[in-house]
Amino acid sequence: MPNRANTLDPIVCPKPATSWMRDVIAANFGTFFEWFDLLVYAMFAITVSKLFFPTGDEQSALLLSLLTFASSFLIRPVGAIILGVVADKHGRRFTLSLTAFLMLCGTASITLVPTYDKIGVFAPVILVAGRLLQGFSAGGEFGAANSFLTEQDAKRRGFFGSLQWSTSGLAVLVASLFAYCVNRYLSPQQVESWGWRLPFAFGCLIGPIGLYIRRKVNETVAFAQASAAVRKPLRETAQSHMSSVLMGAVISGAGGLASFMNIYMPTFAIHNLGVSKDAAFLSSTLSGLVSVVFPIIGGIAADRLGTVKVMRAALLCGMVLILPLFYMLTRAPSTATLITFQCTLSLVFYSFYYAPVGSLLSQLFPTSCRTTGSSLAYVIAMTLFGGLTPVVTNLLVKLTGSIMSPAYYLIVISTLALVALIASRKRVN
């Protein structure tokens, strides 16, 4: 059966190598920016909790800090709808520049906001506002960048789409290095005074560069050829493609949950398993290296073997491995077991299951509403299974009394994703 989304698309010729390389760098600059700022907040959540939520109870303060982290995900659907419609109506290039500007504004507000002891309750208010602005921007960032990348060459959607995941892996790596250097070479007093602001300041510095580069790229051929039609992407998505949105959200959800669980695992291991901070840093670094290199291989495999086939094989492998990995880590926590856990999840769930999601979402929707549909599916997944993962993980352990409960949670969501993945075979190559 032919792919419904592809039959609605115009014929697109591949771009010259020099052209797509420039455009790929431009698209992924914002992806790096988005994930870097997201991760450094998570890595300095404990410090932020002390400076902005002085409740007198460390656990309550940390929970408030994690909820602030999660708040950016709650507004992502709004950003996905508004910015997705903008991208489908006015172009991917324009929207990529807009999301970069909004992300820069949100990051700058977090970098410069005074702490609670300086301006009182206004401090957490401004902090949350900055996170919400980042979340709004990120809601439209993925869909616009994914459409921009996967429309470079219809025969290599997997490869181009996977580049966002490699860039995200690079962001994890750089954010980990920043967090390590700040905590290693500054005293606790210096970290709380000004050191925690350094990575956000770095994010502010690269923001204008990304904004400048994005203004220089060309619109995709697919969008240019289809732009003569009168577009109502939100209505089209709601009336004709809601099943694809829900299907894409469930499929993306398993990858997002596994990825955020993996990112949070060093913090989880430090506080619940007694693993040292140096071990956690080394594990995150090696996991980040895996997440930079192997998603590209996963994307190429999806192009050659089929998107659904590669994702299904990776998901089944991950479901088989997750319980032994959790058991190994929780029963014998060490540097070696944490590295094994994180690198395995980065390889299986992230590189070969999650990285081809960009290609899958692109194939589920036609050009006329591709960004809107992809954005909605992705942010629904991120809202339910992304930013809330640290909170849910802690609550599961607390409520069940079982350190293994996050593994069972991942298996349940993966089972739902497997059903959705099988159902998508009629629409995706």
RAFEN-V657436 format. One record per residue. N is the residue number from 0. PSI is psi as a letter, one per 40 degrees, with the letter a starting at -180 (999 if undefined). D_CENTER is the distance of its C-alpha to the mean C-alpha in Angstrom with 1 decimal. Layout:
# RAFEN-V657436
n=N psi=PSI d_center=D_CENTER
n=N psi=PSI d_center=D_CENTER
This chain:
# RAFEN-V657436
n=0 psi=h d_center=31.8
n=1 psi=i d_center=30.3
n=2 psi=h d_center=26.7
n=3 psi=d d_center=27.0
n=4 psi=d d_center=24.2
n=5 psi=d d_center=25.6
n=6 psi=e d_center=29.1
n=7 psi=e d_center=28.3
n=8 psi=i d_center=26.8
n=9 psi=i d_center=29.2
n=10 psi=h d_center=30.1
n=11 psi=h d_center=27.9
n=12 psi=i d_center=29.3
n=13 psi=i d_center=27.2
n=14 psi=i d_center=27.0
n=15 psi=i d_center=28.9
n=16 psi=d d_center=26.9
n=17 psi=d d_center=27.4
n=18 psi=d d_center=26.0
n=19 psi=d d_center=22.8
n=20 psi=d d_center=22.1
n=21 psi=d d_center=22.4
n=22 psi=d d_center=20.2
n=23 psi=d d_center=17.4
n=24 psi=d d_center=17.5
n=25 psi=d d_center=17.5
n=26 psi=d d_center=14.5
n=27 psi=e d_center=12.3
n=28 psi=d d_center=13.8
n=29 psi=d d_center=11.8
n=30 psi=d d_center=8.4
n=31 psi=d d_center=9.9
n=32 psi=d d_center=11.2
n=33 psi=d d_center=8.3
n=34 psi=d d_center=6.4
n=35 psi=d d_center=10.0
n=36 psi=d d_center=11.2
n=37 psi=d d_center=8.7
n=38 psi=d d_center=9.7
n=39 psi=d d_center=13.3
n=40 psi=d d_center=13.8
n=41 psi=d d_center=12.9
n=42 psi=d d_center=15.2
n=43 psi=f d_center=17.9
n=44 psi=d d_center=17.8
n=45 psi=d d_center=21.3
n=46 psi=d d_center=22.8
n=47 psi=d d_center=21.4
n=48 psi=d d_center=22.9
n=49 psi=d d_center=26.2
n=50 psi=d d_center=26.3
n=51 psi=e d_center=25.2
n=52 psi=g d_center=26.0
n=53 psi=g d_center=29.4
n=54 psi=e d_center=30.4
n=55 psi=e d_center=32.6
n=56 psi=h d_center=30.6
n=57 psi=d d_center=27.9
n=58 psi=d d_center=26.2
n=59 psi=d d_center=26.2
n=60 psi=d d_center=25.0
n=61 psi=d d_center=22.0
n=62 psi=d d_center=21.3
n=63 psi=d d_center=21.5
n=64 psi=d d_center=19.2
n=65 psi=d d_center=16.5
n=66 psi=d d_center=17.2
n=67 psi=d d_center=16.7
n=68 psi=d d_center=13.2
n=69 psi=d d_center=12.8
n=70 psi=d d_center=14.6
n=71 psi=d d_center=12.0
n=72 psi=d d_center=10.3
n=73 psi=d d_center=13.9
n=74 psi=e d_center=14.5
n=75 psi=d d_center=11.5
n=76 psi=d d_center=13.8
n=77 psi=d d_center=16.4
n=78 psi=d d_center=14.5
n=79 psi=d d_center=13.5
n=80 psi=d d_center=17.2
n=81 psi=d d_center=18.8
n=82 psi=d d_center=16.8
n=83 psi=d d_center=16.6
n=84 psi=d d_center=20.3
n=85 psi=d d_center=20.9
n=86 psi=d d_center=19.2
n=87 psi=d d_center=21.3
n=88 psi=d d_center=24.3
n=89 psi=e d_center=24.3
n=90 psi=i d_center=22.2
n=91 psi=d d_center=18.9
n=92 psi=d d_center=20.3
n=93 psi=d d_center=21.3
n=94 psi=d d_center=18.1
n=95 psi=d d_center=16.1
n=96 psi=d d_center=18.7
n=97 psi=d d_center=18.5
n=98 psi=d d_center=14.8
n=99 psi=d d_center=15.5
n=100 psi=d d_center=18.5
n=101 psi=d d_center=17.0
n=102 psi=d d_center=14.3
n=103 psi=d d_center=17.3
n=104 psi=d d_center=19.4
n=105 psi=d d_center=17.1
n=106 psi=d d_center=16.6
n=107 psi=d d_center=20.4
n=108 psi=d d_center=21.3
n=109 psi=d d_center=19.6
n=110 psi=d d_center=21.2
n=111 psi=e d_center=24.6
n=112 psi=h d_center=25.0
n=113 psi=i d_center=28.0
n=114 psi=i d_center=27.8
n=115 psi=d d_center=29.4
n=116 psi=e d_center=32.7
n=117 psi=d d_center=33.0
n=118 psi=e d_center=32.3
n=119 psi=b d_center=32.0
n=120 psi=d d_center=30.0
n=121 psi=d d_center=28.8
n=122 psi=d d_center=26.6
n=123 psi=d d_center=24.1
n=124 psi=d d_center=24.5
n=125 psi=d d_center=23.4
n=126 psi=d d_center=20.6
n=127 psi=d d_center=19.2
n=128 psi=d d_center=19.9
n=129 psi=d d_center=17.9
n=130 psi=d d_center=14.8
n=131 psi=d d_center=15.6
n=132 psi=d d_center=15.9
n=133 psi=d d_center=12.6
n=134 psi=d d_center=11.1
n=135 psi=d d_center=13.5
n=136 psi=d d_center=12.6
n=137 psi=d d_center=8.8
n=138 psi=d d_center=10.1
n=139 psi=e d_center=12.0
n=140 psi=d d_center=10.1
n=141 psi=d d_center=8.1
n=142 psi=d d_center=11.4
n=143 psi=d d_center=13.7
n=144 psi=d d_center=12.3
n=145 psi=d d_center=12.0
n=146 psi=d d_center=15.6
n=147 psi=d d_center=16.8
n=148 psi=d d_center=15.9
n=149 psi=e d_center=17.0
n=150 psi=e d_center=20.1
n=151 psi=d d_center=21.3
n=152 psi=h d_center=23.0
n=153 psi=d d_center=23.1
n=154 psi=e d_center=24.3
n=155 psi=f d_center=21.4
n=156 psi=d d_center=18.5
n=157 psi=d d_center=16.9
n=158 psi=d d_center=17.4
n=159 psi=d d_center=16.2
n=160 psi=d d_center=13.1
n=161 psi=e d_center=12.2
n=162 psi=d d_center=12.5
n=163 psi=d d_center=9.0
n=164 psi=d d_center=8.0
n=165 psi=d d_center=11.0
n=166 psi=d d_center=10.2
n=167 psi=d d_center=6.9
n=168 psi=d d_center=9.6
n=169 psi=d d_center=12.0
n=170 psi=d d_center=10.2
n=171 psi=d d_center=10.3
n=172 psi=d d_center=13.9
n=173 psi=d d_center=15.0
n=174 psi=d d_center=13.8
n=175 psi=d d_center=15.6
n=176 psi=d d_center=18.6
n=177 psi=d d_center=18.8
n=178 psi=d d_center=18.8
n=179 psi=d d_center=21.3
n=180 psi=d d_center=23.6
n=181 psi=d d_center=23.6
n=182 psi=d d_center=24.6
n=183 psi=d d_center=26.9
n=184 psi=e d_center=28.9
n=185 psi=i d_center=29.1
n=186 psi=i d_center=31.0
n=187 psi=d d_center=29.5
n=188 psi=d d_center=31.5
n=189 psi=d d_center=30.1
n=190 psi=d d_center=26.5
n=191 psi=d d_center=27.1
n=192 psi=d d_center=29.2
n=193 psi=e d_center=27.1
n=194 psi=d d_center=25.1
n=195 psi=e d_center=21.9
n=196 psi=e d_center=21.9
n=197 psi=d d_center=21.9
n=198 psi=d d_center=18.2
n=199 psi=d d_center=17.7
n=200 psi=d d_center=20.8
n=201 psi=d d_center=19.4
n=202 psi=d d_center=16.4
n=203 psi=d d_center=19.2
n=204 psi=d d_center=21.1
n=205 psi=e d_center=18.6
n=206 psi=d d_center=17.9
n=207 psi=d d_center=21.3
n=208 psi=d d_center=21.1
n=209 psi=d d_center=18.0
n=210 psi=d d_center=19.8
n=211 psi=d d_center=23.0
n=212 psi=d d_center=21.6
n=213 psi=d d_center=19.9
n=214 psi=e d_center=23.3
n=215 psi=e d_center=24.9
n=216 psi=i d_center=23.2
n=217 psi=i d_center=24.9
n=218 psi=i d_center=23.9
n=219 psi=i d_center=23.1
n=220 psi=d d_center=26.3
n=221 psi=d d_center=25.1
n=222 psi=d d_center=24.5
n=223 psi=d d_center=27.7
n=224 psi=d d_center=29.8
n=225 psi=e d_center=28.6
n=226 psi=e d_center=28.8
n=227 psi=d d_center=32.4
n=228 psi=i d_center=31.8
n=229 psi=h d_center=31.6
n=230 psi=h d_center=28.0
n=231 psi=g d_center=27.0
n=232 psi=d d_center=23.5
n=233 psi=d d_center=22.9
n=234 psi=d d_center=26.2
n=235 psi=d d_center=25.8
n=236 psi=d d_center=22.5
n=237 psi=d d_center=24.1
n=238 psi=d d_center=27.4
n=239 psi=e d_center=26.5
n=240 psi=f d_center=23.0
n=241 psi=d d_center=22.0
n=242 psi=d d_center=22.4
n=243 psi=d d_center=19.8
n=244 psi=d d_center=17.4
n=245 psi=d d_center=18.0
n=246 psi=d d_center=18.1
n=247 psi=d d_center=14.7
n=248 psi=d d_center=13.2
n=249 psi=d d_center=14.9
n=250 psi=d d_center=14.0
n=251 psi=d d_center=10.3
n=252 psi=d d_center=10.8
n=253 psi=d d_center=12.3
n=254 psi=d d_center=9.7
n=255 psi=d d_center=7.1
n=256 psi=d d_center=10.1
n=257 psi=d d_center=11.2
n=258 psi=d d_center=8.3
n=259 psi=d d_center=8.3
n=260 psi=d d_center=12.0
n=261 psi=d d_center=12.3
n=262 psi=d d_center=10.8
n=263 psi=e d_center=13.1
n=264 psi=d d_center=15.9
n=265 psi=d d_center=17.7
n=266 psi=d d_center=18.2
n=267 psi=d d_center=19.3
n=268 psi=d d_center=21.6
n=269 psi=d d_center=23.1
n=270 psi=d d_center=24.0
n=271 psi=d d_center=24.9
n=272 psi=e d_center=26.1
n=273 psi=e d_center=27.7
n=274 psi=i d_center=25.7
n=275 psi=i d_center=26.3
n=276 psi=d d_center=23.9
n=277 psi=d d_center=24.9
n=278 psi=d d_center=24.1
n=279 psi=d d_center=20.6
n=280 psi=d d_center=20.1
n=281 psi=d d_center=21.5
n=282 psi=d d_center=19.4
n=283 psi=d d_center=16.1
n=284 psi=d d_center=17.5
n=285 psi=d d_center=18.6
n=286 psi=d d_center=15.4
n=287 psi=d d_center=13.6
n=288 psi=d d_center=16.4
n=289 psi=d d_center=16.0
n=290 psi=e d_center=12.3
n=291 psi=d d_center=13.6
n=292 psi=d d_center=16.6
n=293 psi=d d_center=16.3
n=294 psi=d d_center=13.5
n=295 psi=d d_center=16.0
n=296 psi=d d_center=18.6
n=297 psi=d d_center=16.8
n=298 psi=d d_center=16.4
n=299 psi=d d_center=20.1
n=300 psi=d d_center=21.2
n=301 psi=d d_center=19.7
n=302 psi=d d_center=21.7
n=303 psi=d d_center=24.8
n=304 psi=e d_center=24.9
n=305 psi=h d_center=23.0
n=306 psi=d d_center=19.4
n=307 psi=d d_center=20.4
n=308 psi=d d_center=22.7
n=309 psi=d d_center=20.2
n=310 psi=d d_center=17.5
n=311 psi=d d_center=20.3
n=312 psi=d d_center=21.8
n=313 psi=d d_center=18.7
n=314 psi=d d_center=18.1
n=315 psi=d d_center=21.7
n=316 psi=d d_center=21.8
n=317 psi=d d_center=19.0
n=318 psi=d d_center=20.8
n=319 psi=d d_center=24.0
n=320 psi=d d_center=22.7
n=321 psi=d d_center=20.7
n=322 psi=d d_center=23.9
n=323 psi=d d_center=25.8
n=324 psi=d d_center=23.0
n=325 psi=d d_center=22.8
n=326 psi=d d_center=26.6
n=327 psi=d d_center=27.0
n=328 psi=d d_center=24.7
n=329 psi=d d_center=26.2
n=330 psi=d d_center=29.8
n=331 psi=g d_center=29.8
n=332 psi=h d_center=27.2
n=333 psi=i d_center=27.4
n=334 psi=d d_center=25.7
n=335 psi=d d_center=26.2
n=336 psi=d d_center=24.9
n=337 psi=d d_center=21.7
n=338 psi=d d_center=21.2
n=339 psi=d d_center=22.0
n=340 psi=d d_center=19.7
n=341 psi=d d_center=16.6
n=342 psi=d d_center=17.5
n=343 psi=d d_center=18.3
n=344 psi=d d_center=15.1
n=345 psi=d d_center=13.3
n=346 psi=d d_center=15.9
n=347 psi=c d_center=16.4
n=348 psi=d d_center=13.4
n=349 psi=d d_center=10.7
n=350 psi=d d_center=13.0
n=351 psi=e d_center=15.3
n=352 psi=d d_center=13.8
n=353 psi=d d_center=10.1
n=354 psi=d d_center=10.7
n=355 psi=e d_center=13.4
n=356 psi=d d_center=11.6
n=357 psi=d d_center=11.5
n=358 psi=d d_center=15.2
n=359 psi=d d_center=15.9
n=360 psi=d d_center=14.5
n=361 psi=d d_center=16.5
n=362 psi=e d_center=19.5
n=363 psi=e d_center=19.5
n=364 psi=i d_center=20.3
n=365 psi=i d_center=22.9
n=366 psi=d d_center=22.6
n=367 psi=d d_center=24.0
n=368 psi=f d_center=21.2
n=369 psi=d d_center=18.4
n=370 psi=d d_center=16.0
n=371 psi=d d_center=17.0
n=372 psi=d d_center=16.7
n=373 psi=d d_center=13.4
n=374 psi=d d_center=11.9
n=375 psi=d d_center=13.7
n=376 psi=d d_center=12.8
n=377 psi=d d_center=9.0
n=378 psi=d d_center=9.3
n=379 psi=d d_center=12.0
n=380 psi=d d_center=10.0
n=381 psi=d d_center=7.4
n=382 psi=d d_center=10.6
n=383 psi=d d_center=12.6
n=384 psi=e d_center=10.7
n=385 psi=c d_center=7.8
n=386 psi=d d_center=9.4
n=387 psi=e d_center=12.7
n=388 psi=d d_center=12.4
n=389 psi=d d_center=14.3
n=390 psi=d d_center=16.9
n=391 psi=d d_center=17.4
n=392 psi=d d_center=17.8
n=393 psi=d d_center=20.4
n=394 psi=d d_center=22.1
n=395 psi=d d_center=22.5
n=396 psi=d d_center=24.1
n=397 psi=d d_center=26.3
n=398 psi=d d_center=27.4
n=399 psi=d d_center=28.1
n=400 psi=e d_center=29.2
n=401 psi=h d_center=27.6
n=402 psi=e d_center=25.3
n=403 psi=e d_center=24.4
n=404 psi=d d_center=23.2
n=405 psi=d d_center=19.4
n=406 psi=d d_center=20.2
n=407 psi=d d_center=22.1
n=408 psi=d d_center=19.4
n=409 psi=d d_center=17.0
n=410 psi=d d_center=20.0
n=411 psi=d d_center=20.7
n=412 psi=d d_center=17.3
n=413 psi=d d_center=17.5
n=414 psi=d d_center=21.0
n=415 psi=d d_center=20.0
n=416 psi=d d_center=17.4
n=417 psi=d d_center=20.2
n=418 psi=d d_center=22.5
n=419 psi=d d_center=20.2
n=420 psi=d d_center=19.7
n=421 psi=d d_center=23.4
n=422 psi=d d_center=24.0
n=423 psi=e d_center=21.9
n=424 psi=d d_center=24.3
n=425 psi=e d_center=26.6
n=426 psi=e d_center=24.1
n=427 psi=i d_center=22.1
n=428 psi=999 d_center=23.6
